[in-house]
Amino acid sequence: MTTVFIDGLGFIGASLAELMKESQPDVQIIAHDPNPENLQVMMQSGTVEASVDFDEGAKQADWIFLASPVAVICQRLEELAKLDLKSGAVVTDVGSSKVQIEKSAQALMTKGVAFLAGHPMAGSHLSGAANANPGRLVDHTYFLIQENTSQQEVQTFEDLLSAARFDFRMVDAKSHDHIVASSSHLPHLLAFALAETVAKDQRESDVNWGKPAAGFLDASRIAKADPTMWTSIFLSNPNQVLAEITDFEQEVQKLKKYIENGQEKELFDQLSATQKDRIQMEKEHE
């Protein structure tokens, strides 16, 4: 029987646990989480069999999933390097920035423990095990960085999550961090900035706005995400995030110039080209 230890039963950790149970009903899942409510939810559902402290869970496991904020994952990797893990145990993570995590895993890999860095490219602004929703992860991309794992270990990992029908893609840590800075980190940062801009206008207005416009609600939904997690993410990938902010500022300045100068054709052409690009992004993954 395969024993999986999950450190962190937030939305991703809990959702992956449910997908593992669906993929391989005989898998034994044990877990640790600083929030007892997350453990209670998952144990009541029967997905998690036992609550354990970190060291105990890690020593029992064939697979160790680190599903906490990036800063905690880095700390856990350093702790794992000091533990006597089971022979053949494999460590993986779900952190959204990989260069920093890769550095933190060096001592563990030097010790000979297999480490497969990973990141499912799906989630929710909701948090906690009570909001677990495996369906939100199904058919999405799952990036893997094959550090020192064998092809058989990678295949075993993919089998463990087969119910999700993930599109597993191998990348290196630097490429991963560039991709997610553009497609995930920047959108979240902009959503936070947009929400605060509108909130400020609303606070200073003498008029009751009523329910916010649908466009604002759509564009800012992810600003409801966990600030602890996103503080950790932004600070774990600063160079890439800052580069993406600069690129975005240039695009905004271009549109600003067209509006200032009343350049209708240029503005329309830019919006049309961008619309086509956005529609094509979705078509490529239908």
Phi, psi and chi 1 to 4 in degrees:
 res  aa     phi    psi   chi1   chi2   chi3   chi4
   1 MET       -  132.2  178.2 -175.3  -65.6      -
   2 THR   -81.7  130.6  -60.4      -      -      -
   3 THR  -107.8  125.1  -61.7      -      -      -
   4 VAL  -112.0  131.3  173.4      -      -      -
   5 PHE  -110.7  125.0  169.4   55.6      -      -
   6 ILE  -112.6  123.0  -58.4  177.7      -      -
   7 ASP  -100.9  100.0 -177.5   47.3      -      -
   8 GLY   113.9  107.5      -      -      -      -
   9 LEU  -112.4   48.8  -71.0  173.7      -      -
  10 GLY   -77.2 -160.8      -      -      -      -
  11 PHE   -55.6  -49.6  176.2   87.1      -      -
  12 ILE   -70.1  -50.0  -66.4  -66.2      -      -
  13 GLY   -59.0  -44.3      -      -      -      -
  14 ALA   -68.9  -40.3      -      -      -      -
  15 SER   -65.2  -41.3  -63.3      -      -      -
  16 LEU   -64.8  -37.4  -71.1  177.4      -      -
  17 ALA   -60.0  -43.9      -      -      -      -
  18 GLU   -66.4  -37.0  -67.7 -173.2   12.9      -
  19 LEU   -66.9  -36.7  -72.9  166.4      -      -
  20 MET   -64.1  -42.8  -73.8 -178.7 -135.4      -
  21 LYS   -63.4  -35.6  -86.3  -66.6 -172.7 -178.3
  22 GLU   -71.5  -38.0 -176.4  178.8  -11.5      -
  23 SER   -71.3  -43.7  -57.4      -      -      -
  24 GLN  -139.1   87.8  -62.2 -174.8   13.3      -
  25 PRO   -55.4  -24.9  -26.5   36.0      -      -
  26 ASP   -83.1   -6.1  -68.1  -23.2      -      -
  27 VAL   -64.8  140.7   70.1      -      -      -
  28 GLN   -99.5  121.9  179.3 -173.8   49.3      -
  29 ILE  -113.3  123.8  -58.9  177.7      -      -
  30 ILE  -118.8  157.7   56.0  178.1      -      -
  31 ALA  -151.8  161.3      -      -      -      -
  32 HIS  -132.9  139.3  169.7  -94.0      -      -
  33 ASP  -156.7  137.1 -167.9  -70.1      -      -
  34 PRO   -67.6  -16.5   23.4  -34.4      -      -
  35 ASN   -99.1  109.0 -175.9  -15.6      -      -
  36 PRO   -61.8  -24.8   19.9  -31.1      -      -
  37 GLU   -65.3  -38.0  -68.1 -178.2    6.8      -
  38 ASN   -62.8  -43.3  -73.9  -23.3      -      -
  39 LEU   -64.8  -42.0  -71.9  161.1      -      -
  40 GLN   -61.8  -44.4 -176.6  178.5   14.2      -
  41 VAL   -59.4  -46.6  167.2      -      -      -
  42 MET   -74.6  -30.3  -62.2  -56.3  -72.3      -
  43 MET   -76.0  -36.3  -68.4  176.1   68.4      -
  44 GLN   -65.6  -32.7  -74.9 -179.9  -18.0      -
  45 SER   -77.3  -14.2   71.6      -      -      -
  46 GLY    87.4    0.6      -      -      -      -
  47 THR   -72.4  -43.3  -56.2      -      -      -
  48 VAL  -104.4  131.7  169.7      -      -      -
  49 GLU   -89.1  -27.2  -63.6 -172.8   22.5      -
  50 ALA  -155.5  147.4      -      -      -      -
  51 SER   -97.1  128.3  168.8      -      -      -
  52 VAL  -135.3  160.1  -67.1      -      -      -
  53 ASP   -78.0  167.7   65.7   31.7      -      -
  54 PHE   -60.6  -51.2 -178.9   80.7      -      -
  55 ASP   -60.3  -44.3  -71.2    7.6      -      -
  56 GLU   -62.9  -46.0  177.9 -173.1   -7.3      -
  57 GLY   -63.4  -43.0      -      -      -      -
  58 ALA   -61.9  -39.3      -      -      -      -
  59 LYS   -70.5  -25.5  -69.2  176.1 -178.2  178.2
  60 GLN   -85.9  -16.4  -66.0 -178.8   36.4      -
  61 ALA   -89.8  147.0      -      -      -      -
  62 ASP   -86.1  -33.6  -59.9  -65.5      -      -
  63 TRP  -128.8  132.1  -76.3   86.9      -      -
  64 ILE  -116.6  116.4  -60.7  169.0      -      -
  65 PHE  -103.5  120.9  -83.2   71.4      -      -
  66 LEU   -99.5  109.8  -56.9  178.1      -      -
  67 ALA  -125.7   40.8      -      -      -      -
  68 SER  -105.9  178.5  -62.3      -      -      -
  69 PRO   -57.4  156.1  -27.5   36.4      -      -
  70 VAL   -53.8  -43.9  172.8      -      -      -
  71 ALA   -60.7  -37.8      -      -      -      -
  72 VAL   -71.9  -38.6  178.9      -      -      -
  73 ILE   -58.5  -45.0  -70.7  173.4      -      -
  74 CYS   -60.4  -42.1  -68.2      -      -      -
  75 GLN   -63.9  -42.5  176.1 -173.2  -26.8      -
  76 ARG   -65.3  -37.6  -68.4  -53.8 -161.6 -168.0
  77 LEU   -61.9  -39.2  -74.0  166.2      -      -
  78 GLU   -68.2  -36.7  -65.7  170.4    1.4      -
  79 GLU   -67.5  -40.4  -67.4  173.2    7.9      -
  80 LEU   -62.1  -32.5  -72.2  172.0      -      -
  81 ALA   -64.7  -18.1      -      -      -      -
  82 LYS   -98.7   -2.5  -58.2  172.7 -175.9  177.3
  83 LEU  -100.3  155.5  -61.8  178.1      -      -
  84 ASP   -90.5   97.3  -68.4  -36.2      -      -
  85 LEU   -86.8  165.0  -55.2  178.8      -      -
  86 LYS   -60.9  146.3  -74.0  178.0   68.4  172.1
  87 SER   -61.9  128.2  175.9      -      -      -
  88 GLY    86.7    1.5      -      -      -      -
  89 ALA   -63.7  144.1      -      -      -      -
  90 VAL  -120.6  135.1 -177.4      -      -      -
  91 VAL  -106.9  136.4  178.9      -      -      -
  92 THR  -138.6  168.3 -173.3      -      -      -
  93 ASP  -143.9  172.1   79.2  -71.0      -      -
  94 VAL  -126.0   19.7  -60.3      -      -      -
  95 GLY   -64.6  149.6      -      -      -      -
  96 SER   -94.4    6.3   64.4      -      -      -
  97 SER  -140.0  131.4   52.0      -      -      -
  98 LYS  -105.3  -28.1  -70.4  -61.0  176.0 -142.0
  99 VAL   -60.4  -46.2  170.6      -      -      -
 100 GLN   -65.9  -40.5 -175.2  173.9  -16.3      -
 101 ILE   -65.6  -40.8  -73.8  173.3      -      -
 102 GLU   -59.1  -42.0 -170.7  175.1   58.5      -
 103 LYS   -63.8  -40.8  -69.9  177.9 -178.5  176.9
 104 SER   -69.4  -19.9  -63.2      -      -      -
 105 ALA   -90.0   -2.6      -      -      -      -
 106 GLN   -60.0  -44.6  -68.6  -54.6  -51.0      -
 107 ALA   -64.1  -38.5      -      -      -      -
 108 LEU   -63.4  -45.9 -178.0   71.1      -      -
 109 MET   -69.4  -36.5  -69.0 -171.1  -73.7      -
 110 THR   -60.3  -32.3  -61.3      -      -      -
 111 LYS   -72.1  -13.5 -170.3  177.8  176.7 -179.2
 112 GLY   101.4    4.8      -      -      -      -
 113 VAL   -83.0  135.0  177.3      -      -      -
 114 ALA   -73.7  133.5      -      -      -      -
 115 PHE  -129.9  123.0  176.5   56.5      -      -
 116 LEU  -118.2  102.4  177.5   65.4      -      -
 117 ALA   -74.2  140.8      -      -      -      -
 118 GLY  -147.9  162.7      -      -      -      -
 119 HIS  -159.8  107.4 -179.1 -154.6      -      -
 120 PRO   -73.9  128.1   26.2  -31.6      -      -
 121 MET   -88.8   59.9  -67.5  -62.0  -69.5      -
 122 ALA  -160.5  156.3      -      -      -      -
 123 GLY  -178.2 -154.7      -      -      -      -
 124 SER  -158.1  155.1  171.0      -      -      -
 125 HIS   -73.3  -14.5   63.3  -85.3      -      -
 126 LEU   -80.2  154.8  -59.3  173.2      -      -
 127 SER  -133.6  165.8   60.4      -      -      -
 128 GLY    89.0  156.7      -      -      -      -
 129 ALA   -63.2  -30.3      -      -      -      -
 130 ALA   -63.0  -22.3      -      -      -      -
 131 ASN  -102.8   12.0  -67.2  -55.4      -      -
 132 ALA   -55.1  137.3      -      -      -      -
 133 ASN  -149.7   86.8 -176.5   -4.1      -      -
 134 PRO   -55.1  -30.4  -24.3   34.2      -      -
 135 GLY   -60.6  -26.9      -      -      -      -
 136 ARG   -69.9  -17.2  -72.0  -67.6  -61.9  -91.4
 137 LEU   -98.5  -21.2  -83.8   64.2      -      -
 138 VAL   -60.7  135.8  171.0      -      -      -
 139 ASP    70.3   12.1  -70.3  -32.7      -      -
 140 HIS   -93.9  166.6  -80.2  -88.2      -      -
 141 THR   -72.0  141.4  -61.7      -      -      -
 142 TYR  -129.9  108.0 -160.3  125.0      -      -
 143 PHE   -78.0  139.4  -74.5  120.6      -      -
 144 LEU  -127.9  138.4  -66.3  175.4      -      -
 145 ILE  -115.2  108.0  -65.3   91.0      -      -
 146 GLN   -81.7   90.0 -171.1  174.1   -0.8      -
 147 GLU   -70.4  -78.3  -59.5  -71.3   -3.4      -
 148 ASN  -130.4   29.9   63.2  -22.2      -      -
 149 THR   -95.3  154.4   47.7      -      -      -
 150 SER   -84.3  166.1   65.7      -      -      -
 151 GLN   -62.9  -34.0  -76.6  -57.1  117.5      -
 152 GLN   -66.1  -40.1 -178.2   56.5   53.4      -
 153 GLU   -65.8  -38.7  -72.6  166.3  -27.7      -
 154 VAL   -63.0  -43.4  172.5      -      -      -
 155 GLN   -63.9  -40.1 -173.6   59.1   57.5      -
 156 THR   -62.3  -40.3  -59.9      -      -      -
 157 PHE   -61.4  -47.0  174.9   84.6      -      -
 158 GLU   -63.6  -37.3  -66.3 -178.3    3.7      -
 159 ASP   -65.2  -35.9  -69.0  -16.3      -      -
 160 LEU   -63.7  -25.0 -168.2   58.7      -      -
 161 LEU  -118.4   25.3  -67.2  170.2      -      -
 162 SER   -61.8  -28.6   59.3      -      -      -
 163 ALA   -62.5  -22.6      -      -      -      -
 164 ALA   -82.8  -13.6      -      -      -      -
 165 ARG    51.7   43.9  -56.7 -169.2  -57.5  -86.0
 166 PHE   -63.8  148.1  -77.7  122.3      -      -
 167 ASP   -92.4   88.5  175.6   14.9      -      -
 168 PHE   -73.6  131.1  -70.0  104.0      -      -
 169 ARG  -133.5  128.4  -67.3  179.1  178.3 -115.3
 170 MET   -85.3  129.7  -69.7  -68.6 -180.0      -
 171 VAL  -140.7  170.3  -65.9      -      -      -
 172 ASP   -94.7  164.9   60.6   83.0      -      -
 173 ALA   -61.2  -42.0      -      -      -      -
 174 LYS   -65.9  -43.2 -174.3  175.1 -179.9  179.5
 175 SER   -63.8  -41.3  -64.3      -      -      -
 176 HIS   -57.5  -47.8  168.3  -85.5      -      -
 177 ASP   -66.1  -30.6  -75.2    5.8      -      -
 178 HIS   -68.8  -45.6 -176.2 -166.6      -      -
 179 ILE   -60.3  -49.4  -67.7  167.7      -      -
 180 VAL   -74.1  -28.3  -62.2      -      -      -
 181 ALA   -62.3  -38.5      -      -      -      -
 182 SER   -77.5  -46.7  176.0      -      -      -
 183 SER   -93.8  -14.4   63.5      -      -      -
 184 SER  -129.1  -52.8  177.3      -      -      -
 185 HIS   -66.4  -47.7  -60.0  174.8      -      -
 186 LEU   -60.7  -47.6  178.3   65.5      -      -
 187 PRO   -58.1  -38.6  -27.5   36.0      -      -
 188 HIS   -67.3  -42.6  -81.9   81.5      -      -
 189 LEU   -61.9  -41.9 -175.3  142.0      -      -
 190 LEU   -66.6  -36.4  -63.2 -178.7      -      -
 191 ALA   -63.7  -41.4      -      -      -      -
 192 PHE   -62.8  -44.5  -78.1  113.6      -      -
 193 ALA   -66.2  -41.1      -      -      -      -
 194 LEU   -62.9  -46.5  172.3   62.2      -      -
 195 ALA   -61.1  -39.9      -      -      -      -
 196 GLU   -70.6  -37.0 -177.4   54.9   29.8      -
 197 THR   -61.0  -46.6  -60.0      -      -      -
 198 VAL   -70.2  -39.8  174.2      -      -      -
 199 ALA   -60.8  -38.9      -      -      -      -
 200 LYS   -64.7  -45.2  179.9 -179.1  177.7 -177.1
 201 ASP   -60.6  -40.0  -74.7  -15.4      -      -
 202 GLN   -66.6  -41.4 -170.7  177.6   48.0      -
 203 ARG   -64.0  -34.7  -72.4 -167.1  -63.6  -92.9
 204 GLU   -88.9   -4.9  -65.0  175.7   -8.1      -
 205 SER   -82.8  146.7  176.1      -      -      -
 206 ASP   -89.3   -0.5  -64.4  -32.3      -      -
 207 VAL  -110.1  141.0  178.8      -      -      -
 208 ASN   -76.4  115.6 -174.4  -23.6      -      -
 209 TRP   -75.5  -20.3  -71.7   21.7      -      -
 210 GLY    70.9 -155.4      -      -      -      -
 211 LYS   -68.4  134.6 -175.3  175.0 -179.4  178.8
 212 PRO   -59.5  153.7  -23.7   34.2      -      -
 213 ALA   -61.7  147.8      -      -      -      -
 214 ALA   -60.0  -36.3      -      -      -      -
 215 GLY   -61.5  -41.4      -      -      -      -
 216 PHE   -66.0  -43.4  167.0   73.5      -      -
 217 LEU   -63.0  -40.8  -66.3  177.0      -      -
 218 ASP   -65.5  -45.8  -71.5  -16.3      -      -
 219 ALA   -73.7  -22.9      -      -      -      -
 220 SER  -112.5    8.2   63.4      -      -      -
 221 ARG   -53.3  -43.2  174.9 -174.0   59.6   81.7
 222 ILE   -73.9   -5.0   52.9  178.6      -      -
 223 ALA   -72.1   -6.9      -      -      -      -
 224 LYS   -84.7    3.0  -64.2 -172.4  -72.4 -177.0
 225 ALA   -69.7  165.2      -      -      -      -
 226 ASP   -64.7  116.3  179.8    8.7      -      -
 227 PRO   -66.1  -28.8   20.8  -31.0      -      -
 228 THR   -64.3  -46.3  -61.8      -      -      -
 229 MET   -63.0  -44.8  179.7  179.1   73.2      -
 230 TRP   -76.5  -26.8  -79.6  100.0      -      -
 231 THR   -61.2  -44.8  -63.2      -      -      -
 232 SER   -63.5  -42.1  178.6      -      -      -
 233 ILE   -65.7  -50.1  -70.2  171.9      -      -
 234 PHE   -58.4  -41.5  -67.9  146.0      -      -
 235 LEU   -78.9  -14.0  -65.5  179.1      -      -
 236 SER   -87.1  -12.7   70.7      -      -      -
 237 ASN  -138.1   49.5 -166.1   20.6      -      -
 238 PRO   -63.9  -43.0   25.2  -35.5      -      -
 239 ASN   -62.7  -44.4  -67.4  -23.0      -      -
 240 GLN   -68.7  -41.2  -66.9  -72.9    0.8      -
 241 VAL   -62.2  -44.7  171.1      -      -      -
 242 LEU   -63.8  -37.9  -69.3  171.8      -      -
 243 ALA   -64.0  -39.8      -      -      -      -
 244 GLU   -68.8  -36.4  -66.6  -58.5  -34.2      -
 245 ILE   -61.1  -42.1  -68.1  173.2      -      -
 246 THR   -61.2  -45.0  -62.1      -      -      -
 247 ASP   -61.3  -41.7  -72.5  -12.6      -      -
 248 PHE   -65.5  -42.2  179.3   78.8      -      -
 249 GLU   -58.3  -37.4  -71.9  172.9  -23.6      -
 250 GLN   -65.0  -39.8  -68.1  172.2   -6.5      -
 251 GLU   -66.8  -40.5  -68.4  -59.8  -41.0      -
 252 VAL   -64.6  -41.9  170.6      -      -      -
 253 GLN   -63.2  -35.2  -73.1  -58.6  -42.3      -
 254 LYS   -63.2  -47.2 -174.4 -167.1  -56.2 -179.3
 255 LEU   -65.8  -39.1  -64.2  176.5      -      -
 256 LYS   -59.5  -42.7 -179.2 -179.5  178.4 -178.6
 257 LYS   -62.8  -44.2 -177.1 -173.0   73.2  172.3
 258 TYR   -60.0  -40.9  -67.2  154.5      -      -
 259 ILE   -69.6  -44.4  -65.9  170.2      -      -
 260 GLU   -58.9  -39.3  -76.6  177.7  -21.3      -
 261 ASN   -93.4    1.7  -62.3  -25.7      -      -
 262 GLY    63.6   32.7      -      -      -      -
 263 GLN   -84.2   81.5  -64.8  172.7  -90.8      -
 264 GLU   -62.0  -47.1 -179.5  178.1   -2.9      -
 265 LYS   -63.1  -46.5 -177.9 -179.0 -175.9  -55.5
 266 GLU   -62.7  -40.5  -70.3   80.9   -2.6      -
 267 LEU   -65.2  -46.3  179.7   59.7      -      -
 268 PHE   -62.6  -44.9  174.8   80.9      -      -
 269 ASP   -61.3  -40.6  -71.7  -12.6      -      -
 270 GLN   -65.3  -45.7  179.3   64.5   64.2      -
 271 LEU   -64.0  -38.4  -62.3 -178.8      -      -
 272 SER   -65.2  -44.9  -63.8      -      -      -
 273 ALA   -62.9  -41.2      -      -      -      -
 274 THR   -67.2  -39.2  -57.7      -      -      -
 275 GLN   -58.5  -45.4 -179.9 -160.4   43.4      -
 276 LYS   -62.2  -41.6  -69.3  176.6 -177.4  177.3
 277 ASP   -61.2  -44.1  -71.9  -18.6      -      -
 278 ARG   -65.5  -42.7  176.4   62.4 -179.5   82.6
 279 ILE   -64.1  -39.9  -68.5  171.6      -      -
 280 GLN   -65.1  -34.3 -174.7   60.3   34.1      -
 281 MET   -57.3  -41.8  -71.5  179.0 -165.6      -
 282 GLU   -74.7  -37.4  -86.1 -172.6  -72.4      -
 283 LYS   -61.3  -34.5  -78.1 -174.5  175.8  179.2
 284 GLU   -66.2  -16.0  -69.6  176.1   -5.2      -
 285 HIS  -120.3   16.0  -61.8  -76.6      -      -
 286 GLU   -76.7      -  -72.2 -180.0   -9.8      -
